[in-house]
Amino acid sequence: MHSKEIRGSLYFGKGLRPDFNTVRNLFSEKNEVDECHLTASNKISFVLPGLFLELTGIRPGNMAIVPRPLRMPDKFSEFRFSDVETLSLSMPFEAKQSRLWSSINLTFAKLLSDFTHLPGVEAVQWHPARSLCLPDIFQRSIESWERGKDFLGQELISAAPMADGGIQTEGLWLFAGQEVRIEPELVEPKRGNSELALHLAQYFAHNGPLTKPMRFKSPLSGYLRAEPSSNGRFIRVYAEATKRSFGLKAVQPQSNDHFIESRAFSRLARWIPPTLL
């Protein structure tokens, strides 16, 4: 689950990737970099206080090799990877960095956000969540992180179905050292399963990893139970055997065989995070 590096990539229009001088000028404006030099392999390595980073894909060399994102919003439905060039920023990852509001991780993310202001940037890929987003949305997500507020969407932490029918987050490990996993028994078609996983992720990103079982009210109905997995890498979320009603309506079927969420569930964004009961 955890890679050996933290990585973010930028997609530029054809021929618009920056060269060494452009990057060096960006650093000079920010006055944040202690050292910056071009390596023999046409990479830029630079040092911030206590932090070593590497930038690949600058001109006139080859662009960075970047794996395709798995999470692409609808606005990217016509995005053509053949029409863009890639630049990639990376730094070594250590498990001890996966702590609440790690200043190291935030510094890395802010630096990547700085690069989005360069001319020609069309999209940003945040590799811990394997997500693609627009530059301005990524900038706002980083600003929200810096202010200690909730993340805006699936830019920094994403959630997706797994092969066994469960829902699992990606990217939470960078904040809490764990991923939330909604077990298959709790997943119901056409309900906000991913939204539930993301809201739980918000809670643990702010409060740190789960070390012992927790029982809490579901934003829909009944109780849920969260437990750390045996290897400590996942937060497994189950439905309690005994369900109780809390006055929240379940989803209602429509004649077109689609489901709509109740007003109560549509307010999930304002749901109070879980607390011990």
C-alpha positions in Angstrom: 0.0 0.0 0.0 2.7 2.5 0.9 5.2 3.4 -1.8 8.8 4.2 -1.0 8.2 7.8 -2.2 5.6 10.5 -2.2 4.9 11.7 -5.7 2.9 14.3 -7.5 2.8 15.0 -11.3 1.8 17.9 -13.5 0.4 17.7 -17.0 1.5 20.5 -19.3 0.3 21.4 -22.8 2.6 20.3 -25.6 5.9 22.1 -25.5 5.1 24.0 -22.3 7.1 22.0 -19.8 9.5 24.3 -17.9 13.3 24.2 -18.2 15.9 24.4 -15.5 16.0 28.2 -15.5 12.2 28.5 -15.1 12.2 26.2 -12.1 15.2 27.9 -10.5 13.4 31.3 -11.0 10.3 29.9 -9.3 12.3 28.8 -6.3 14.0 32.2 -6.2 10.7 33.9 -6.0 9.5 31.6 -3.1 12.9 31.8 -1.3 12.3 28.4 0.1 15.1 26.2 -1.4 18.5 25.9 0.1 20.1 24.1 -2.9 19.0 23.5 -6.4 21.1 21.9 -9.2 20.7 20.0 -12.4 22.0 16.4 -12.4 23.7 14.5 -15.2 20.5 12.6 -15.9 18.6 15.9 -16.6 16.8 15.9 -13.3 16.6 18.7 -10.8 17.5 17.9 -7.2 16.9 20.4 -4.5 17.0 20.7 -0.8 14.6 22.4 1.6 15.3 22.5 5.3 15.5 18.8 6.3 14.0 17.7 3.0 15.4 16.3 -0.3 13.3 16.3 -3.4 13.7 15.5 -7.1 12.0 16.8 -10.2 12.0 14.8 -13.4 10.7 15.6 -16.9 12.1 19.1 -17.5 13.0 20.4 -20.9 15.0 19.7 -23.1 15.0 16.1 -21.8 12.3 13.5 -21.9 9.1 14.1 -20.0 8.5 12.1 -16.8 6.9 8.6 -17.0 3.7 8.8 -15.0 1.2 6.0 -14.4 -2.3 6.8 -15.4 -4.6 8.0 -12.6 -7.5 5.8 -11.6 -9.8 8.6 -10.3 -10.8 11.0 -13.1 -13.7 13.4 -12.6 -16.3 13.8 -15.4 -14.7 17.1 -16.4 -11.8 15.0 -17.7 -13.9 12.8 -19.9 -12.3 14.3 -23.0 -8.8 14.7 -21.6 -6.3 13.4 -24.1 -3.1 12.1 -22.5 -1.4 12.1 -25.9 -1.7 16.0 -26.0 0.1 16.7 -22.8 3.6 16.4 -21.3 4.4 15.4 -17.8 6.6 16.6 -15.0 7.0 14.7 -11.7 8.0 15.8 -8.2 9.0 13.1 -5.6 10.6 12.7 -2.3 11.5 9.6 -0.2 8.8 8.4 2.1 9.3 7.2 5.7 6.6 5.6 7.8 7.2 8.1 10.6 6.0 10.8 8.3 2.4 9.4 8.3 1.3 11.5 11.2 -1.3 14.1 11.7 -0.5 17.3 9.7 3.0 16.2 9.0 4.9 19.4 8.2 7.1 17.4 5.8 4.2 16.1 3.8 2.5 19.5 3.8 5.7 21.2 2.6 5.9 18.7 -0.3 2.2 19.3 -1.3 2.6 23.1 -1.1 5.6 23.0 -3.4 3.7 20.9 -5.9 0.9 23.4 -5.6 3.4 26.2 -6.4 4.3 24.4 -9.7 0.6 24.6 -10.7 1.0 28.3 -11.2 3.5 27.8 -14.1 2.1 28.5 -17.6 0.6 25.6 -19.4 -0.4 23.4 -16.5 -3.7 21.6 -17.3 -4.0 19.0 -14.6 -2.4 17.7 -11.4 -2.0 14.0 -10.4 -1.7 13.3 -6.6 -0.3 9.8 -6.6 -1.1 8.8 -3.0 -4.8 9.0 -4.0 -4.2 8.1 -7.7 -6.4 11.1 -8.6 -6.4 13.7 -11.3 -7.8 17.2 -10.7 -7.7 20.7 -12.1 -4.9 23.0 -10.8 -7.1 25.5 -9.0 -9.0 22.7 -7.2 -5.7 21.2 -6.1 -4.5 24.6 -4.9 -7.7 25.0 -2.8 -7.3 21.5 -1.4 -3.8 22.2 -0.2 -4.9 25.6 1.3 -7.7 23.8 3.1 -5.2 21.2 4.5 -2.9 23.9 5.6 -5.7 25.6 7.5 -6.6 22.4 9.2 -10.0 22.1 7.6 -11.6 19.2 5.8 -10.4 18.2 2.3 -12.6 19.4 -0.5 -13.1 16.2 -2.4 -11.2 13.2 -3.7 -8.1 15.1 -4.7 -5.9 14.1 -1.6 -7.9 11.1 -0.4 -10.0 9.1 -2.7 -12.4 6.1 -2.3 -13.3 3.4 -4.7 -14.9 -0.1 -4.9 -12.7 -3.1 -4.4 -13.0 -6.5 -6.1 -14.7 -8.1 -3.1 -17.5 -5.5 -3.1 -16.1 -3.3 -0.3 -15.1 0.4 -0.5 -11.6 1.5 0.3 -9.9 4.8 0.6 -6.5 5.6 -1.0 -4.2 8.4 0.3 -5.3 8.4 3.9 -2.1 6.5 4.8 -0.2 9.7 4.2 -2.1 11.4 7.1 -3.0 8.6 9.5 -0.9 5.6 8.4 -4.1 3.6 7.6 -6.8 3.3 5.0 -10.6 3.1 5.7 -12.2 0.0 4.4 -16.0 -0.2 4.3 -16.7 -4.0 4.4 -18.9 -5.5 1.7 -21.7 -6.4 4.1 -22.2 -2.6 4.7 -22.1 -1.6 1.1 -25.5 -1.1 -0.5 -26.2 -0.2 -4.2 -26.9 3.4 -5.1 -26.0 4.7 -1.6 -23.3 7.0 -0.6 -20.8 4.4 0.3 -17.8 6.3 -1.0 -19.0 9.4 0.7 -19.2 7.5 4.0 -15.6 6.3 3.5 -14.4 9.8 2.8 -16.1 11.3 5.8 -14.6 8.7 8.0 -11.2 9.4 6.4 -11.6 13.1 7.2 -12.1 12.1 10.9 -9.0 9.9 11.1 -6.9 12.4 9.1 -7.6 14.9 11.8 -7.4 12.6 14.8 -4.8 10.1 13.8 -4.8 6.3 13.4 -7.3 4.0 15.0 -5.7 1.8 17.7 -8.7 0.2 19.3 -12.3 -0.6 18.3 -14.7 2.3 18.0 -18.5 2.2 17.9 -20.4 5.2 16.5 -23.7 6.2 14.9 -24.2 5.8 11.2 -25.2 9.0 9.3 -28.0 6.8 7.8 -29.3 4.5 10.5 -28.0 2.2 13.2 -24.6 1.8 14.6 -21.3 1.1 12.9 -18.1 -0.4 14.3 -14.6 0.4 13.3 -11.6 -1.8 14.1 -7.9 -1.7 13.2 -6.9 -4.6 11.0 -4.5 -7.2 12.4 -1.6 -5.6 10.6 -2.7 -2.1 11.5 -2.8 -0.9 7.9 -6.6 -0.7 7.6 -9.6 0.7 9.5 -12.3 -1.9 8.9 -15.9 -0.6 9.2 -18.8 -3.0 9.8 -22.5 -2.7 10.5 -23.5 -3.5 14.1 -25.7 -6.6 14.4 -28.4 -4.6 16.1 -29.6 -1.6 14.2 -31.6 1.2 15.7 -33.5 4.0 14.0 -32.3 7.6 14.5 -35.0 9.2 12.4 -33.0 9.2 9.2 -34.8 8.1 6.1 -33.3 5.4 3.9 -32.9 5.8 0.2 -36.1 5.6 -1.9 -36.4 3.8 -5.2 -37.9 5.7 -8.2 -39.7 4.4 -11.2 -36.7 4.6 -13.4 -34.9 2.1 -11.1 -32.5 4.7 -9.9 -32.2 5.7 -6.3 -32.2 9.1 -4.7 -30.8 9.9 -1.3 -33.0 11.3 1.4 -32.6 14.8 2.6 -31.0 13.4 5.8 -28.3 11.6 3.8 -27.8 14.5 1.5 -26.6 16.4 4.6 -23.8 13.9 5.1 -21.3 16.7 4.3 -22.4 18.3 7.6 -22.4 15.0 9.5 -20.7 15.2 12.9 -17.7 12.7 12.8 -17.8 9.6 14.9 -17.4 9.8 18.6 -16.9 7.1 21.2 -20.2 6.1 22.7 
